Amino acid sequence: MNKLFLIPLLFVFCSSSGQQTDTDYKKRVLEAGELEMLFSYYSQDGQNAAVSGGEGTEELTDATSSLVLKLPLNDDDVLTVDVGVSAYTSASSSNVNPFDGGGLANPFSASSGASKSDVLAYFNPSYTHSSDDRNKVWSAKAYVSNEYDYFSIGFGGSYAYLFNEKNTEVSINVQAFLDGWNPQYPVELRGGFEGNIVGYNPTFNRFDKEGRNSYSASLNISQILSKRLQGSLSIDIVTQNGLLSTPFQRVYFGDVDDFFIEDFQLADDVERLPENRLKLPIGARLNYFANDLLVLRSYYRLYFDDWGITAHTFNLEAPIKLNDTFTLYPTYRYYTQTAADYFYAKEVAQSTFEYYTSDFDLSEYSANQYGFGIQYKDIFTKTKLLLFGLKTVDLRYSYYNRSNGLNASIITLGTTFIID
C-alpha cells in the first residue's frame, strides 16, 4: 500500500504560557484539562503502484480518528494521552493477491481479497514537566501501534531550555522505534505457481531479517528577532537498520521473460534495498507578524540521505484573522526530490543488480500542495457539551499533485474542548 503522509493528517498547535508573577504564586502550565477530537479523510489515485511493479492503480482511501487528552497533574506537570485508529481501503495493496477476487486479475483494478483493507491502531502517551521559572521543560513519551503486517513500539524524550528573557529557546529531542514485520509476499512467490506456468521459476529468497529499527536526534534553536519576526533552525539525524524493503512490492527485470496469469504479470522478485539508511534533514522557519490580522509563516527544508535522494521543501502559510472568533488559513507547499540510486521503472532493473525498487515514492518528482482552512475560536468557551466547554473548531482541506500523476486530497476536522 502507498500511504502518502506527505500531506499532514493532523494539525499541531503550539503555544507558550505561564510565568512566575511573584514568590507566592505561579501560573499553571495548563490551567484546565483539554480534549482534542481529530478526524481526517484521505484519498489518492495514480498509475504507478509499487505493489504491481510500478504500474497499476494507486487508489486508496484512509479514515483516521483520534482523541488527545491533556491533563494537568499539578502546576508543573502535564500528562497527554493520544489514541487513534486508522482504517484504509487500497486497490493497490489488494493486488498482493490479485487472484482472490471474482473478476479478471489486472494491475489497474482492485481485487476483493483480504489484503484490500487494514486497520492501524496506536497509543501514544507522554509526560511533560516544567521548572518553576518555566525556563526548562522535560518530556518523555512512548508509542505503540499495530496493523496486520507491522508492529511498532517507540520511546523518546526531549529537553528545552529558554533564556535571554525567553527570547531564545534551544531544544533537543531523541526517539527510537523498534518495529517488526509479518512479511506478506506476493502470492505467486509463496510457492505453487511454478508447476502451473511453463518456464516460470523465479529465483526468490525470503528476507532473513524481519525487524526494523529507527533512531533519531534533533536539535532546534528558535529566536525572537524583533517584535514582528521570529525564526528557528532545526537539524535532524535519522538512522535506520534492518528490513527497509517492503516485502509485497514487486519488481520486474528487463533481462527475464514475462509470465502472466490472466492480465496480471507475475513477479520476478520483490523490492530489495540496503539494510541501512542515514537521513539528514535541515529545516528553517521564519514567521512575520505583519499586523494584528495577518501572520506570514514560512518553512524551508533541505533533505538528503545515503540512498542518493536530495529533496527541497518550501511551505508558506498566511493565517488571516477576520475577528476574535474566525481565522482563515491559506497554505501552499512545494516539494521536489531526486531519485534514489536503486529506483528503476518497470523492466529496467537487471536480475544481476544487488538492490532495486520500482516504488515511485523513491523516484524523481516534484509536487504541489494547496490548502485552505478555517478556525473558529470560542475565547470564553461559552458553548457547552456536557462537562466540556468548546474552545476551537478547525476545518481544513488540502489538494496534492505529483509530477508523475499521483494526486490526493485530505479533509481534516479538529475540535478542542476544555474540561471544566
C-alpha positions in Angstrom: 0.0 0.0 0.0 1.1 3.6 -0.7 0.1 5.8 2.2 1.1 9.4 1.4 1.6 11.1 4.7 3.5 13.8 2.9 0.1 15.6 3.3 -0.3 16.2 7.1 -3.1 14.2 8.6 -3.2 16.2 11.8 -2.5 19.8 12.7 -0.4 20.6 15.7 -1.0 23.9 17.6 1.7 25.1 19.9 1.5 27.9 22.5 3.6 29.1 25.4 2.0 30.0 28.7 2.9 30.6 32.2 5.4 32.8 34.0 6.3 33.4 37.6 4.5 36.6 38.8 5.6 36.6 42.4 7.2 34.4 45.1 3.8 33.2 46.3 2.1 32.3 43.1 3.0 30.8 39.8 0.8 30.2 36.8 0.0 26.6 35.9 1.4 25.3 32.7 -2.0 24.1 31.7 -4.9 25.7 33.5 -7.5 23.1 32.8 -7.7 19.7 31.1 -8.3 19.6 27.3 -9.8 17.1 25.0 -9.0 17.2 21.3 -11.1 15.2 18.8 -9.5 14.8 15.4 -10.8 13.2 12.2 -9.4 13.1 8.7 -10.4 11.5 5.4 -7.7 11.0 2.8 -8.0 9.7 -0.8 -5.5 9.3 -3.6 -5.2 7.9 -7.1 -2.4 7.3 -9.6 -1.0 4.7 -12.1 2.4 3.7 -10.6 1.6 1.2 -7.8 4.7 -0.4 -6.2 2.7 -3.5 -5.3 2.4 -4.3 -9.1 6.0 -3.3 -10.0 5.5 0.5 -10.7 2.5 0.1 -13.0 -1.1 -0.1 -11.8 -3.7 1.6 -9.7 -2.7 3.6 -6.6 -6.3 4.2 -5.5 -6.5 4.4 -1.7 -8.8 5.8 0.9 -8.0 6.3 4.6 -10.1 7.4 7.5 -8.4 8.3 10.7 -9.9 9.3 14.1 -8.0 10.1 17.3 -8.5 11.5 20.8 -5.9 13.6 22.6 -6.4 14.1 26.3 -4.2 16.6 28.1 -4.4 16.6 31.9 -2.6 18.9 34.3 -1.3 16.8 37.2 -0.2 19.9 39.2 1.2 23.3 38.4 4.2 21.9 36.6 3.3 18.6 35.1 1.0 17.6 32.2 0.0 14.1 31.1 -1.0 13.7 27.4 -2.6 10.5 26.0 -3.1 10.2 22.3 -5.0 7.2 20.9 -6.3 6.6 17.4 -7.5 4.3 14.7 -6.8 4.5 11.0 -8.7 2.3 8.6 -7.8 2.1 4.9 -9.0 0.5 1.7 -6.4 0.2 -1.0 -6.8 -1.0 -4.6 -3.0 -1.4 -4.9 -2.4 -3.5 -1.8 -5.4 -5.7 -2.8 -3.1 -6.9 -5.6 -0.7 -8.6 -3.2 -3.0 -11.5 -4.3 -4.8 -10.3 -7.4 -6.4 -13.7 -8.0 -8.6 -13.9 -4.9 -11.4 -11.8 -6.3 -14.2 -12.7 -8.7 -13.0 -10.6 -11.7 -10.2 -10.7 -14.2 -6.8 -10.1 -12.5 -5.4 -6.8 -13.7 -3.0 -4.3 -12.1 -5.3 -1.4 -12.9 -8.2 -2.9 -11.0 -8.7 -3.9 -7.4 -9.0 -7.5 -6.1 -11.7 -8.1 -3.5 -9.4 -10.2 -1.3 -8.3 -9.8 2.3 -5.3 -7.6 1.5 -7.6 -4.8 0.2 -8.1 -3.2 3.7 -6.5 -3.0 7.1 -6.8 -1.2 10.4 -4.0 0.5 12.3 -4.4 1.3 16.0 -2.0 3.3 18.1 -1.4 4.5 21.6 0.9 7.5 22.4 1.3 8.7 26.0 3.6 11.5 27.0 4.6 13.3 30.2 5.9 16.9 30.4 7.5 18.7 33.4 8.3 22.4 33.5 10.6 24.1 36.0 9.3 26.7 38.4 10.6 29.6 36.3 9.3 27.9 33.1 12.8 28.1 31.5 13.3 24.3 31.4 10.9 21.7 30.1 11.5 17.9 30.1 9.3 15.4 28.4 9.1 11.6 28.0 6.9 9.7 25.6 6.1 6.2 24.4 4.4 4.8 21.3 2.9 1.6 20.2 1.0 0.7 17.0 -0.2 -2.4 15.3 -1.6 -3.4 11.9 -1.9 -6.7 10.1 1.7 -7.0 8.9 3.5 -4.5 11.0 4.1 -3.8 14.7 5.9 -0.8 16.1 7.0 0.3 19.6 8.8 3.5 20.3 10.0 5.7 23.1 11.8 9.0 23.4 12.3 12.3 25.3 13.1 15.9 24.9 14.6 18.8 26.8 14.1 22.5 26.1 15.9 25.5 27.7 14.7 29.1 27.4 16.9 32.1 28.1 17.6 35.6 27.1 14.3 36.6 28.8 12.6 33.7 27.0 13.5 35.2 23.6 15.8 32.2 22.8 15.0 28.5 23.1 17.2 25.5 22.5 15.7 22.1 22.5 16.9 18.5 21.8 14.7 15.6 21.0 15.6 11.9 20.8 13.5 8.9 20.0 13.7 5.3 18.9 11.3 2.9 17.1 11.7 -0.9 17.3 9.5 -2.4 14.6 8.7 -5.9 13.3 7.3 -7.1 10.1 4.9 -10.0 9.5 6.0 -10.3 5.8 3.3 -10.6 3.2 4.9 -11.7 -0.1 3.2 -11.5 -3.5 1.0 -14.6 -3.8 3.0 -16.1 -6.8 6.2 -16.1 -4.7 4.8 -18.1 -1.9 5.1 -21.3 -4.0 2.7 -23.3 -6.1 2.8 -21.3 -9.3 5.9 -22.8 -10.8 4.3 -26.0 -12.0 1.2 -24.2 -13.4 3.1 -21.7 -15.6 5.6 -23.3 -18.0 9.0 -21.7 -17.6 8.1 -19.6 -14.6 10.7 -20.3 -11.9 11.8 -17.1 -10.2 14.9 -17.1 -8.0 13.3 -15.8 -4.8 14.6 -15.8 -1.3 12.6 -14.7 1.7 14.1 -12.0 3.9 16.1 -13.4 6.8 15.6 -10.3 8.9 12.1 -9.1 9.9 12.9 -6.3 12.2 13.4 -2.6 11.5 15.0 -0.1 14.0 14.9 3.6 13.6 16.8 6.2 15.8 16.6 9.9 15.6 18.0 13.0 17.3 17.1 16.6 16.6 18.4 20.0 17.6 16.2 23.1 17.4 17.1 26.7 18.0 14.4 29.4 18.0 14.8 33.1 18.4 12.6 36.1 18.7 14.4 38.5 16.3 12.1 41.5 16.8 8.6 42.4 17.8 7.4 41.1 14.4 9.9 38.5 13.4 10.6 35.0 14.8 12.9 32.4 13.4 14.1 28.8 14.1 16.6 26.3 12.8 16.4 22.6 13.1 18.9 19.8 12.4 18.0 16.1 12.5 19.9 12.9 12.2 17.9 9.7 11.5 19.5 6.3 11.1 17.6 3.0 10.2 18.7 -0.6 10.0 17.0 -3.9 9.4 14.3 -4.8 6.8 13.9 -1.5 5.0 12.4 -3.2 1.9 8.6 -3.7 1.6 8.1 -7.4 1.2 5.0 -7.2 -1.0 6.3 -4.7 -3.6 7.1 -6.5 -6.9 10.0 -5.8 -9.3 10.1 -6.9 -13.0 13.5 -7.3 -14.6 14.5 -6.3 -18.1 16.5 -9.5 -18.8 13.9 -12.0 -17.6 10.9 -13.3 -19.7 7.4 -12.1 -18.8 4.8 -14.5 -17.4 1.1 -13.7 -16.9 -2.0 -15.2 -15.3 -5.0 -13.5 -16.9 -3.9 -9.9 -17.3 -1.6 -9.8 -14.4 2.2 -10.1 -14.7 3.9 -12.4 -12.2 6.8 -11.0 -10.2 10.4 -11.6 -10.9 11.3 -10.6 -7.4 10.4 -8.2 -4.6 11.9 -4.9 -3.7 15.5 -5.2 -2.4 17.0 -2.3 -0.6 20.1 -1.8 1.7 19.7 -2.7 5.3 21.0 0.6 6.5 19.9 4.2 5.8 21.1 7.6 7.1 18.8 10.7 6.7 19.8 14.3 7.3 17.1 16.9 7.2 17.9 20.6 7.9 15.0 23.0 8.3 14.4 26.7 8.9 11.3 28.7 9.9 10.6 32.4 9.6 7.4 33.9 10.9 6.5 37.5 10.3 3.7 39.2 12.2 2.5 41.8 9.7 -0.2 43.2 11.9 -3.0 42.0 14.2 -4.8 40.4 11.3 -2.1 38.7 9.2 0.8 36.4 10.0 3.2 35.0 7.4 4.7 31.6 8.3 7.4 30.2 6.0 9.4 27.0 6.2 12.2 25.5 4.1 13.8 22.1 4.5 16.8 20.5 2.8 16.9 16.7 3.0 19.5 14.2 1.8 20.3 10.6 2.6 22.9 8.0 1.7 20.4 6.3 -0.8 21.0 9.2 -3.2 17.9 11.3 -2.6 18.2 15.1 -2.2 15.0 17.0 -1.6 13.8 20.5 -1.1 10.6 21.6 0.7 9.1 25.0 0.8 5.9 25.8 2.8 4.0 29.1 3.2 1.0 29.7 5.4 -0.7 33.0 5.8 -3.3 33.0 8.7 -5.8 35.8 8.3 -7.7 36.8 11.4 -11.1 38.0 10.5 -12.1 38.8 14.1 -11.7 37.4 17.6 -13.6 34.3 16.5 -12.7 33.3 13.0 -9.3 32.8 11.3 -8.6 31.7 7.7 -5.6 29.5 6.8 -4.5 29.5 3.1 -1.4 27.3 2.6 1.0 26.3 -0.2 3.7 23.6 -0.2 6.2 22.8 -2.9 8.4 19.6 -2.8 11.0 18.2 -5.2 13.4 15.3 -4.9 16.0 13.4 -6.9 15.6 9.6 -7.5 17.2 7.1 -5.1 20.2 5.2 -6.5 18.1 2.0 -6.5 15.0 3.2 -8.3 14.1 1.6 -11.7 10.9 1.8 -13.7 9.2 -1.4 -14.7 11.6 -3.9 -16.5 14.6 -1.6 -16.3 16.4 -3.2 -13.5 18.6 -6.3 -14.3 18.5 -9.5 -12.3 22.2 -9.2 -11.6 21.7 -6.0 -9.6 22.1 -6.2 -5.8 19.4 -3.5 -5.0 16.3 -2.4 -6.9 12.9 -0.9 -6.4 10.0 0.3 -8.6 8.4 2.3 -5.8 7.7 5.8 -7.3 8.0 7.3 -3.8 11.7 6.9 -4.4 11.7 8.2 -8.0 12.5 11.8 -9.1 9.4 14.0 -9.0 8.1 17.4 -7.8 4.8 18.1 -6.1 2.5 20.9 -5.2 0.1 21.1 -2.3 -2.7 23.7 -1.9 -4.7 24.1 1.2 -7.3 26.1 2.9 -8.7 26.1 6.4 -10.9 28.0 8.8 -10.8 28.1 12.6 -13.5 29.0 15.0 -12.3 30.0 18.5 -14.6 30.5 21.5 -12.4 32.6 23.8 -14.7 32.1 26.8 -15.9 28.6 26.0 -19.5 29.6 26.1 -20.7 26.6 24.1 -21.0 23.6 26.4 -21.2 19.8 25.7 -21.9 18.0 28.9 -18.9 18.9 31.1 -16.9 20.2 28.2 -16.6 23.8 27.0 -15.8 24.3 23.3 -12.5 26.0 22.7 -11.8 25.7 19.0 -13.0 24.1 15.8 -10.7 23.6 12.9 -11.7 22.5 9.4 -9.0 22.2 6.7 -8.7 20.8 3.1 -5.6 20.1 1.1 -5.1 19.0 -2.5 -1.8 17.3 -3.5 -0.5 16.7 -7.1 2.7 15.0 -8.2 4.5 15.4 -11.5 4.3 11.6 -12.0 0.5 11.7 -12.0 -0.3 10.9 -8.4 -3.0 13.2 -6.8 -4.5 13.2 -3.4 -6.8 15.2 -1.2 -7.4 15.3 2.6 -10.0 16.9 4.7 -9.3 17.3 8.4 -11.7 18.3 11.3 -10.4 19.1 14.7 -12.2 20.2 17.8 -10.8 21.2 21.2 -12.8 21.1 24.5 -11.9 22.5 27.9 -12.7 20.1 30.7 -14.5 22.1 33.4 
